[in-house]
Amino acid sequence: MTSQPEPHQGWPGSADLDRGPVAPGFRSAGGPAQAGRGAGGLDAGNWVADQRSEQPRGPRRPGLRGIAFALVLAVGLAGLLGAAVGVAHRLLPRRFTAAQQRQIIGWEMERRWRVLPAGKIFPASVPYTVPAAALDGPDSLTLQAQRLAISPAESCSAAVLGPAAAVLDSHGCSTALRATYVDASGSMVATVVVAVLPAGTAASSVASVLASTATEPGGPAQTFSVAGTSAAGFGDGERQVSDVAGAGPYVIVSTAGFTDDRREQVTADDYVHAEMTSLAQGLVRSAELVLGARPRPPTCPGAPGC
């Protein structure tokens, strides 16, 4: 018995690919046979080309267009970065150099006598402390001096004695302020002088020179008598003790004495001398704390025109 051929078993649509070679001149359902075609009717040359096109290719080098795009992108990013830095510079606080900070602080301190009320520089009441040693006890005693009057702004030569006036003038002193106080008992009186020097002047060194010009215990400050008060008779002859200090561009000097006609030297009584000295020192320290306070380091918000 002759066996029958098995029917073709293949994937749907793959029948043409599984057929054997076609005899020359045989026409299939797809059309006449073409010379040079391989199995399944595929052209051998096209098949090789297709296989080559599917082989993996190496990395491609960037062309001129890609390089140009990269350069444009880099320039754009640099511009954005520069703009961001400029905006940040305008928004962040400005930083001053150390020299600029010293100069600005000097200006701030020098103008205080102009912008502060007179009552801030010379308060109505000023505390002063008598040391415990003068009281023969364990505790010191704090008293209050009361302000009698404040003088108008005047020349430096009108507020200090001759030799001291020459020292202040040589350092550019422009203005002097004075105020007079009476002690808690009403028997002692004192005048405090503030001499204004140019900004940046080391007033502490000028104060040392100024103190050396005094030839008597009353110091270089001129008294400021106040008519109609217990300080009406306070003159140069009543000056007995003094104190001097420098604060920023200010030299602060005081002189103290009795409000009455007593001519005895205050040094004859330890307690009286300690209290009068404390009074003179307390007035200088009070003005020193106000005028010599160091301002905060200057900053700038960075706004236009700052």
Long-range contacts (C-beta under 8 A, 24 or more apart in sequence): 16-40, 16-41, 89-302, 90-302, 90-303, 90-304, 91-302, 92-302, 93-299, 93-300, 93-301, 93-302, 94-299, 94-300, 94-301, 94-302, 94-306, 95-299, 96-297, 96-298, 96-299, 96-300, 100-298, 101-297, 101-298, 102-200, 103-199, 103-200, 104-298, 105-294, 105-295, 105-297, 105-298, 106-199, 106-200, 106-248, 106-249, 107-199, 108-295, 108-298, 109-199, 109-248, 109-249, 109-250, 109-291, 109-292, 109-294, 109-295, 110-196, 110-198, 110-199, 110-248, 110-249, 112-290, 112-291, 113-175, 113-177, 113-194, 113-196, 113-250, 113-291, 116-290, 118-150, 118-177, 118-179, 119-150, 120-290, 121-177, 121-179, 121-194, 121-287, 121-290, 121-291, 122-147, 122-150, 122-177, 122-179, 122-192, 122-287, 123-147, 123-286, 126-181, 126-282, 126-283, 126-286, 127-282, 127-286, 128-278, 128-279, 128-281, 128-282, 128-283, 129-278, 129-282, 130-271, 130-274, 130-275, 130-278, 131-274, 131-278, 133-274, 134-270, 134-271, 134-274, 134-275, 135-271, 143-183, 143-184, 143-275, 143-278, 143-279, 144-184, 145-181, 145-182, 145-183, 145-184, 145-190, 145-279, 145-282, 145-283, 146-181, 146-182, 146-184, 147-179, 147-180, 147-181, 148-179, 148-180, 148-181, 148-182, 148-189, 148-226, 148-229, 148-230, 148-231, 149-179, 149-180, 149-224, 149-226, 149-229, 149-231, 150-177, 150-178, 150-179, 151-177, 151-178, 151-179, 151-224, 153-177, 154-178, 156-195, 158-222, 159-193, 159-195, 159-221, 159-222, 160-193, 160-195, 160-210, 160-220, 160-221, 160-222, 160-253, 161-213, 161-214, 161-220, 161-221, 161-222, 163-213, 163-215, 163-220, 164-210, 164-213, 164-214, 164-220, 164-221, 164-253, 167-206, 167-209, 167-210, 167-213, 168-195, 168-197, 168-206, 168-210, 168-251, 171-197, 171-198, 171-201, 171-206, 172-197, 172-198, 172-201, 173-197, 173-251, 174-198, 178-222, 178-224, 179-224, 180-223, 180-224, 180-225, 180-226, 180-231, 180-234, 181-279, 181-283, 182-229, 182-230, 182-231, 182-259, 183-275, 183-276, 183-279, 186-230, 186-259, 187-258, 187-259, 187-260, 188-256, 188-257, 188-258, 188-259, 188-275, 188-276, 188-279, 189-230, 189-231, 189-234, 189-238, 189-256, 189-257, 189-258, 189-259, 190-254, 190-255, 190-256, 190-257, 190-276, 190-279, 190-280, 190-283, 191-221, 191-222, 191-223, 191-224, 191-234, 191-254, 191-255, 191-256, 192-221, 192-252, 192-253, 192-254, 192-283, 192-284, 192-286, 192-287, 193-221, 193-222, 193-252, 193-253, 193-254, 194-250, 194-251, 194-252, 194-287, 194-291, 195-250, 195-251, 195-252, 195-253, 196-249, 196-250, 197-249, 197-250, 197-251, 198-249, 199-249, 200-249, 201-249, 202-246, 203-246, 203-247, 203-248, 203-249, 203-250, 203-251, 204-245, 204-246, 204-247, 205-246, 206-246, 206-251, 207-244, 207-245, 207-246, 207-251, 207-252, 207-253, 208-246, 210-244, 210-251, 210-253, 211-244, 214-242, 217-241, 217-242, 217-267, 218-242, 218-255, 218-257, 219-243, 219-244, 219-253, 219-254, 219-255, 220-244, 220-253, 221-253, 221-254, 221-255, 222-255, 223-255, 223-257, 230-259, 231-259, 233-259, 233-260, 233-261, 234-259, 237-263, 240-265, 240-266, 240-276, 241-266, 241-273, 241-276, 241-277, 241-280, 242-280, 243-277, 243-280, 243-281, 243-283, 243-284, 244-284, 245-284, 245-285, 245-288, 247-287, 247-288, 247-291, 247-292, 248-291, 248-292, 250-287, 250-288, 250-291, 250-292, 252-284, 252-287, 252-288, 252-291, 253-284, 254-280, 254-281, 254-283, 254-284, 255-280, 256-280
